[in-house]
């Protein structure tokens, strides 16, 4: 059986995505700080999808532990899916650099660390895939979340370069730019139901795109056009529009 490593398996998107891979015949390594939730998810995956799933405690920010963690996996994965991330509180990040660093580590530095380790392994084996969930927020900075957005922009650029590097080695690198998703991250915020996707919808988009060998997707599809319009607005106008 081939295994997939899910980083940030405590994410709201993770469980519906894991069910899709389990039904497709993959085993699953679930990695997150919240081991209690993962153990509960393992039980559900085994019950509903007859999956061979294992839970591991993993902190994406503890980069010094990443190589040992990867080396300790019972069998090396055929793919790695990165769902980890943290929005943070912009105002606190502006006042305290350590708060900003936590957001950057969760959305960029820590992911670069574990993905690089997996990439070296997949490159040697000349097979497999890497999925990185970034964000449309990284396509243009806004005053309400520019620390988070800058980390996501960096992660998208990292995945783009990695995709070019690994192409000759038959390793797929998929970048996912979701828009608003009805998850804990935007809890309490008012968002239009039309542009806010459910976690299982995003999971389906990711699974379908990875299985079909795509390089980049928006989830949902209409965010491609929303962001095209938004990024075309001149900076001189954006400053005056007071976008949050």
Secondary structure, 3 states (H helix, E strand, C coil): CCEEEEECCCCCCHHHHHHHHHHCCCEEEEEECCHHHHHHHHHHHHHHHCCCEEEEECCCCCHHHHHHHHHHCCCCCCEEEECCCCCCCHHHHHHCHHHHHHHHHHHHHHHHHHHHHHHHHHHHHCCCEEEEECCHHHHCCCCCCHHHHHHHHHHHHHHHHHHHHHHHHCCEEEEEEECCECCHHHCCCCCCCCCCECHHHHHHHHHHHHHCCCCEEEECCCHHHHHHHHHHCCHHHHHHHCCC
